[in-house]
Structures are given as structure tokens and as C-alpha cells.
């Protein structure tokens, strides 16, 4: 199994799992350093990945090295505490402005709901809102692009046949 | 860095740049621009109406006209693009972005856009200033 890891903002790897465990044991890869392998949705701090911690000689509790990290503090949640649920807020705003379709509005509303739901601990609700925001973004983007392309084809054909 | 993401991102930026250049050269009223469907169907202004003209005016350095065409868009759009740019870079590098819009801020944006949508369609001064000037 090949893992990627990051130190000081640089992506390193791939390394074999055994090598990564050795790096974690020696402290070269800190519990707060992000790691990723194929199949993971996102990068996570190495200390939060149970399958790695379980393989280390002595499993230290996850520590966050003092420096402030952009991740939520650990909590006893069934979901990984480092999990980030994208809100698609900016994407929604851009498609609403650019594509001029009313479908951008539900995207913005769903996007605005994501963080609040997550902060209240409703992870499933936040994920559902995130997925809805994503869907509406694509609908708006697709229809907006479709209209522009169709319009261009129409104008092009009209010009070619000399009607304009 | 994830190479296929980098290629996709570079392609996206390239297409956006070409589109902006074509817009700037040909002007917002070029024949191939469909204009706002919402406006065509309802006769009302949507929150994005005037944004093409505003973008062209801004690209030509005429910020005053740009704000006249779409005052809210000229504030929100660059903000959204900057945030998206940061997210795009993080995505290409397979990382996460540490900053997320707070719920309050997100709902404020929703409220501002909704209010803008209604107010710019009111036929009285000073709300008429929010509507894009014709042309």
C-alpha cells in the first residue's frame, strides 16, 4: 500500500506503509502531518488514521504539535474529526453570477447551510447539504454553458446562412 | 501535486483567460453573447445582470462604469474568485484550505444577494441606481 505524506507544506512519497510507520515512529512524520493514500477522500493528519496508529510499536495519543492547525480539534465523533465538508459557497456564487440561472440560488442556500449544520454536529445533514449544493452548482453551470454554446451555434449558423 | 488536477486547473484558467480576452476585445454586446435569459423572459434584473458589461468595463480600467453596471457583483465576484483561486491551488496540491466561510458570513451573502435582486428591480430612485444602465 503506497502512502503520500507531507512535511512543511511539501508533498512527499509515495512510500510503503511499513516505511511510513517507521517515519511516524521515529517522529519524522508527526501526528499532525497530513497523509493520504489512494481511496481516501482527503488528506488527514497521520495521528488520526487508526490503521496506521494501530501498527505503530507504541500508539501515542494524537498530538497536534502546539502549532495551530486548520483542522477542527479532535472530538468523540464517529466521523474523522479532521473531515472537511466542502460548502461550495464560492462556486455557487460564481455560477449564479456567471450563468444567470435561478438554479444558482438553491446552490447558494444549500452552501450556506453546510457550515452551520456541521457546527451543530449534524454531520449527515451537512454532507447532504454539501451534496445538494454541488448538484445545483453543476446544474446551473451546465445549463448556463449549454445556453451560451447553443446561442453561439445559433448565431454562427444564422450568420453563415446570411440571415443576420 | 496531482498532475491530472494541475492539467485540468491550467486548462480551466486558460479557457477563462481566453474568454475574458475575447470579451474585452469584442465588447459586452458582441453578437455571440446570449445576454441574461432571466431578463429576456421576465424583463426583470437578476443579481448577475450587468456583470458581463461590468467585467468588460473593469478589464478596460473603467471601474466607475463597472460599479454602475453591477455594484454588488463587483464586490462579491472578485471575492468569490479569490477564494476559488485559493481552493483551486489547494485542490491541485491535494491539500485542504484552512479557511471556511462562517455560517454568519454565508447567510449574510445570501441576504445581500436576495435583497439586491429585489431592490434593483424597484422603479424608484435611489434603487434605480442599482439596476444596470441600458446599453
Contacts between the chains, C-beta under 8 A, distances in Angstrom:
chain1	res1	chain2	res2	distance
A	4	B	94	7.5
A	6	B	95	7.3
A	11	B	1	6.3
A	11	B	93	6.7
A	11	B	94	6.4
A	34	B	95	7.0
A	36	B	94	6.3
A	42	B	96	6.2
A	43	B	94	6.3
A	43	B	95	6.0
A	43	B	96	6.4
A	69	B	98	7.9
A	70	B	96	7.0
A	70	B	97	7.6
A	70	B	98	2.7
A	70	B	99	7.3
A	84	B	96	5.3
A	84	B	100	7.5
A	87	B	100	6.6
A	87	B	101	6.4
A	87	B	106	7.0
A	89	B	101	5.1
A	89	B	106	5.5
A	89	B	109	7.3
A	90	B	80	4.4
A	90	B	81	8.0
A	90	B	83	4.4
A	90	B	84	4.8
A	90	B	87	6.9
A	90	B	101	7.8
A	91	B	84	6.7
A	93	B	76	6.1
A	93	B	77	7.6
A	93	B	80	4.4
A	93	B	109	6.9
A	93	B	113	7.6
A	94	B	77	7.3
A	94	B	80	5.1
A	94	B	81	6.9
A	94	B	84	6.3
A	96	B	47	6.6
A	96	B	48	6.3
A	96	B	113	7.3
A	97	B	47	6.8
A	97	B	48	4.2
A	97	B	51	5.3
A	97	B	73	5.6
A	97	B	76	7.3
A	97	B	77	5.5
A	97	B	80	7.6
A	98	B	48	6.8
A	98	B	51	7.3
A	99	B	48	7.7
A	100	B	36	4.6
A	100	B	37	6.1
A	100	B	38	5.7
A	100	B	39	7.9
A	100	B	46	5.8
A	100	B	48	4.8
A	100	B	49	7.3
A	101	B	37	7.3
A	101	B	38	7.5
A	102	B	38	6.7
A	102	B	46	7.7
A	108	B	109	7.3
A	108	B	110	5.7
A	108	B	113	6.8
A	109	B	110	6.2
A	111	B	106	6.7
A	112	B	103	7.0
A	112	B	106	3.7
A	112	B	107	5.3
A	112	B	109	7.1
A	112	B	110	5.0
A	115	B	100	6.1
A	115	B	101	6.5
A	115	B	102	6.6
A	115	B	103	4.6
A	115	B	106	6.4
A	116	B	103	3.8
A	116	B	106	7.8
A	116	B	107	8.0
A	119	B	103	6.6
A	147	B	34	5.7
A	147	B	37	6.2
A	148	B	34	5.6
A	151	B	32	7.1
A	151	B	33	7.9
A	151	B	34	3.8
A	152	B	32	4.9
A	152	B	34	8.0
A	155	B	31	5.5
A	155	B	32	5.2
A	156	B	32	7.6
A	159	B	31	7.6
A	164	B	31	7.2
